[in-house]
Amino acid sequence: MQLLKALVVIMGVLIVAGFWIVGAELYRRMNDPERRAATAVPAVEAPAPGNAPVEVPLDVPPGSRIEEMLAVGSRVLLRVTVPNGADRIYVMDPRNGAVTVTVTAGRKETVQ
């Protein structure tokens, strides 16, 4: 009888803990800023689903090279080397192809 009472108490604690974990995860997902940004109106029209590849233009100067691509969380980082030697980092949202941030490092570009 003691063993049965112990099992009932342990199972009750596990059920309560399980509901607490599910509730905490729902709360975390509802308040996630990345999830809110995904539901906001995108800056670029989202491509239609399908098997055809979608081409997204990346505004880089002529002669630039993509040196590195890196997936970070829900974003893609592109390191681009432009002809004058400066490096740029583009932060892209792969869901809609919008470039959200551009960071330029190195020498300043001169306008000719």
SVG drawing of the C-alpha trace seen along z (x, -y; Angstrom):
<svg xmlns="http://www.w3.org/2000/svg" viewBox="-2 -62 43 64">
<polyline fill="none" stroke="black" stroke-width="0.4" points="0.0,0.0 2.9,-2.4 4.4,-1.7 1.1,-2.4 0.8,-5.8 4.4,-6.7 3.7,-5.9 0.5,-8.0 2.3,-11.0 5.3,-10.6 2.9,-10.4 1.0,-13.4 4.2,-15.4 5.2,-14.4 1.8,-15.4 2.0,-18.8 5.6,-19.3 4.6,-18.3 1.8,-20.8 4.1,-23.5 6.7,-22.8 4.0,-22.9 2.7,-26.2 6.2,-27.7 7.0,-26.8 3.7,-28.2 4.4,-31.5 8.0,-31.6 6.8,-31.1 4.1,-33.7 6.6,-36.3 9.5,-35.4 10.5,-38.6 11.9,-36.5 8.5,-34.9 6.8,-38.3 9.1,-39.6 8.2,-36.7 4.5,-37.4 5.0,-41.1 4.6,-42.4 7.8,-41.6 9.8,-44.3 10.0,-42.1 7.1,-40.1 7.5,-36.5 8.1,-34.1 5.4,-31.8 5.9,-28.2 7.0,-25.8 9.9,-23.9 11.2,-26.7 14.2,-28.5 13.6,-32.1 16.2,-34.8 16.6,-37.6 18.8,-40.6 21.6,-41.7 22.6,-45.3 26.4,-45.0 28.9,-47.0 30.2,-45.4 33.2,-43.2 32.2,-42.1 32.6,-38.6 30.7,-36.6 33.5,-35.3 31.5,-33.5 27.9,-32.5 26.9,-31.6 23.5,-30.6 22.9,-32.2 19.6,-31.4 16.9,-32.4 19.2,-34.6 21.8,-34.2 25.0,-36.3 26.9,-37.0 30.4,-38.4 31.1,-40.3 34.4,-41.8 34.0,-44.8 36.7,-45.9 38.1,-48.7 39.0,-46.3 36.3,-47.0 34.2,-44.1 30.4,-44.2 28.3,-41.9 24.7,-41.5 22.1,-40.0 19.4,-38.3 16.1,-36.8 15.9,-33.6 12.1,-33.4 11.5,-36.4 15.0,-37.4 15.0,-40.8 18.3,-42.3 17.7,-43.6 21.2,-44.9 24.3,-45.9 27.6,-46.4 30.6,-48.0 34.1,-47.4 37.5,-48.4 38.4,-51.4 35.8,-53.9 34.6,-53.9 35.4,-57.0 32.9,-58.5 34.4,-59.2"/>
</svg>
